[in-house]
Each structure stands twice: as structure tokens, then as C-alpha cells.
């Protein structure tokens, strides 16, 4: 276990971490008492639970009635009397609903919205997330009240929430999570958002692996040091490269870090990867296989029977599968169920082992491709890979990956216990241990602007037809992309990235506020300069809104070189901090030589 210092805070506090997964979800927590060493615990009792997904998790399932009210959640939704009532009263069942929130830029040609159960009429995916988080919170509160007498009352107004999301989710999805937190009633106002911390599932998994795997072996006798800055001059020969694969239900997240042992610290060394190839897609491919295999059967091609077979494959056959040269079975019926033509005998359907292995292959290929992408750009050679997440319980997935990594001389491990609570436990560890000191930019970020025309520059000459004269009488070229941060840059949490800009306004009233779109580039160019090259690779990440009323009071009018009319020029810097788990921004300007700052609000287009 990772050695921890006693909690140095002055007041008692509760840390609650929610891992809302595509198939299973869980909550972990830590009671922070001044002077006491923090201990991470899991919520291990839920209503109607009978070891579903292990004691620490419940299925991510909800039932809504026709009025849009929640009727059953989690393990309660699997009870026979609930299923019967749901059928009688026409309730809507939601499973895999988290995929409705997926980031649209992720490669997802193998999944359409029609493959996921539709949301109830009038309900958005954010509202479903809020309903589910409200239930998890109620379960956590009940468990803590029953397990720790008189503790809840002392911390109910001092709770820090840590919420995890797939590596591939960005600002728009983070904004949706924060809105769901408010809708769920976990916080009572926007001002309390400072008590909500968002984190990638990959980084949460790293914290779990450090605490439960790496610290127990390699690091057991080394102190943890989380430095704010990375010294490029420092000798990195003692660094080890570690990749954590969080194989979940919907997504598979890969995160790469360098691990220094004297003293111990972690820094991200490659952009995080995220594939929509979690275990549910193996099940989805199994459904297609069964539909094709049983197509001519009068009885067994019935959608209800196939759905039953798919459920059994999902909870049993898929996990037990080990060898492609041996057949696999789906035990779905009674001894009277038989149809030799379709390989059905004594209530079980026989599948060729190679056919089952093929169902896993797209997920395995996606993991290997993502791993190789990270290995190519990582600044430290990779020597260790850890596999966690619910999908990690598959022996076939583990065996196939082990077969790939071992010839490369890479150690490959899978924690032998509770891999399905890695994210929730790791999220709590993130809050109390904070092991990662720098992260890597996943894309190139910048701002659209115009630039001074240069008749000697071939790129400017090619765009001469777009040139215009601004109010100051300068020839300018539009569609210029001014990068603030390039993809692959390693960023410490406190490092600021800034770019100077100016804009002209014809009235003083128009100078009191300013909005700037932050653009994101995901193409192949290392340092893109123009928005009209590869336009499909650019998108608006978010809009920064800043209050410049203080700055506007210092402005003096200028005369336009075009018609001598009055105008005002605002000169400001856009400052961005990318090293946190969420983007932060400010706008700064000079007042009599002194730098002034305005915190900027960030709004994402959804």
C-alpha cells in the first residue's frame, strides 16, 4: 500500500468519488479527519444487491415509467417483480445509456444512436445521468450513516465530489457532468462547483495502480514527491514508462506516464487515448453473430430468445472464454431445447471457439493500436503495462495482450482483486495523493485571428484576395490560426500559456466585454497556421467570455486611418492553463504598466 501522511486540514471533510460506468457503477469514499491517516473505502452495500458485479458495484440500469419518473435503479432493476411490473405498465428500461453522452469526435462507425436504447420522451442524457448520480449519492449516504455512527451529520456540508469520465471526453462532456451534478442536487448552487472535481478514468486508474500494484512492489520504500515543475535538464535515465489500460464497458482508456523512483513522481508522457471498444461492443457483435447463426430457425430466431442468449453470453460465456480451439456454450434453456441444425442441444447453444475469439478482436486491435501510438510519441520507453477495469476480468483479453507485450520485453500485470473498483478508488486517491504533476496536450489549441499582410510571404500572397484594411490603416489577412499550445506538449499544472491579441471597437460601450473562441486542431500538421488548410480538422472547443469593464475605463479614442472616425483598440492576453484535469482561462491587460486579470468563464458548444 502507498504510505500516506496524516491529513493536514483543519476541519473534517468527506471525499466521495463516483465512477459512473456504461455497464456498472460504484462509489468510493474517504473520511478526512485532521491528524488521521486517510483510508480509502468502498460503498459495499446497495439495495437488492446479490454480488452483482462484485459487492462494490451495481449495474448502470434505470427504469422510467410513462410519466418520466424513475421507478427502479441498479440491482433493484434486476428483481423479477420489477421486471414483471415494468412489462405490465410499459416502463422504459435504460442500459448503456452513458453512450448517449459519448464525445462525437471518437471513432464510432461501429455504433449508431439506434444501437442504444432510446431515452424516455422528454428526458435528456444529462437528466438521466443526474437521476443516476442522485441514486448513487443516496446509497452512499445510507451506507456511510450505517457504517460510521454520527459521522455523516458532521460532514454533510463539507463534501468534495470527484467524478470520473473517459479519456476521450472533453470540455463539452465535462460541462454536461457539472450540469448533472446540479440537477441531481449534489450541490445547491453554481458557487459550489469548486467542490466538484473532474478526472479522466485513465488518471484515476493510475492512482489505483500506484496504490495497489506499483507501490506494493517497486515503490514500497520510496517517498512520493509531486513537483509542480518538470526540469528538462534533469537526467531521466532512472525513469520508467508505465501505461495503464482501463478496459471498461463502453470505452477503453490508455494513459502513459513516466515514473521516477528517487523521489517518486509521475508525469504524463503521451496524449491520452480513448477507444469506443469496451466489453459492450463484444456483446453487440455476439448479438449480430447469433442473429445470423439462427436466421433460418423458426423458433430460436425469436428476438426475445436471442436477447436472452445475449444476456447469458454477456454475464457468463464472454468472461469464461479462454481457448479459440475449444467450443463455447450459451446455456439459455431447458434440457428440452434442441435443434441440431443450429447447434442447440440440451438447452445450450454451441459456438465455434474461433467465432467467439473473433468477437474480441476489434477491441484487442484497438488497444494495440492505441498502445503503439502512445509508445511512438512517449518521451520515456515503456517498461510496464497495467490492465484494470471490468473488461480486464476477461482471461482471453488478458492472454491476448500478454502474448503481444511479453515479446516486447514489457512487464504486463492485472491486479488480482477488485479491478472493477479501480476507477472509484483511484479517484479518491487523486484527491488525497495527487500523484500526477504534469499532463500532455491531446490536441493543438489556438485562436482564429487576422495577421499583418506580408507581401514577401508566399502564404500571404496566396490569400491576397482576402486582404482588408483595418481601422488603423493596416493591411491584414484573415483566417490565421494563432496556436497557444501544440499537441504533445508536456504541461505542468501551474504553467501558463498566453498569447497577445488586440481588437478594434467603434464604441466604448462595446469594449466592456469580450468573447474569444478557442479553436482545437486535430489534424496531422505539427504547427498549423491557416484555418482554410484542412478546415475539417478545426473545431470550436469553447468560448471564453471576459468582463473588460475595468479595462474599458482606461481606453482612449483613436482616429481611423480610413475615415478619421473614432475607434478604440483593446490590447489583451489570453492566458490558459491546460495542466489541470479541466481547462482554465483568464484574460489579462496592462493598466499603467501593472498587469490586471479577469477570470474568464468558459462555455462549451454541445
Secondary structure, DSSP 8 states (H G I E B T S, - for coil): -----B---SS-EEEEEEEE-SSEEEEEEEEE-TTSB--EEE----TT-SSTTSTT-EE--EEE-TTS-EEEEGGGGGSHHHHHHHHHHT-EEESSGGGGG--TTS--TT--GGGS----TT--HHHHHHHHHHHHHHHHHHHHHHHSTTTHHHHTTSEEEEEEE-TT--HHHHHHHHHHHHHTTSSSSGGGGGGEEEEEHHHHHHHHHIIIIITTTTTTTS-B---SS--TTS--TTEEEEEEEEE-SS-EEEEEEEEEETTEEEEE-S--EEES-SHHHHHHHHHHHHHHHTTT-TTTT-HHHHHHHHHHIIIIIHHH---TTS-EEEE-S-TT--BGGGTEETTEEEE-HHHHHHHHHHHHHHHHHHHHHHHHH-SS-EEEEEEESGGGG-HHHHHHHHHHHGGGT-EEE--SS-GGGHHHHHHHHHHHH--EEEEE-SSEEEEEEEEE--TT-HHHHHTGGG-EE-TTS-EEEEEEEEEEE-TT-EEETT--EEEEEEEEESSSGGGSEEEEEEEEE-SS-SS--BTTSSGGGEEEEEEEEEE-HHHHTT---EE-TTT--EEEEEEEEEEEE-SSSS-EEEEEEEETTEEEEEE-EEE---
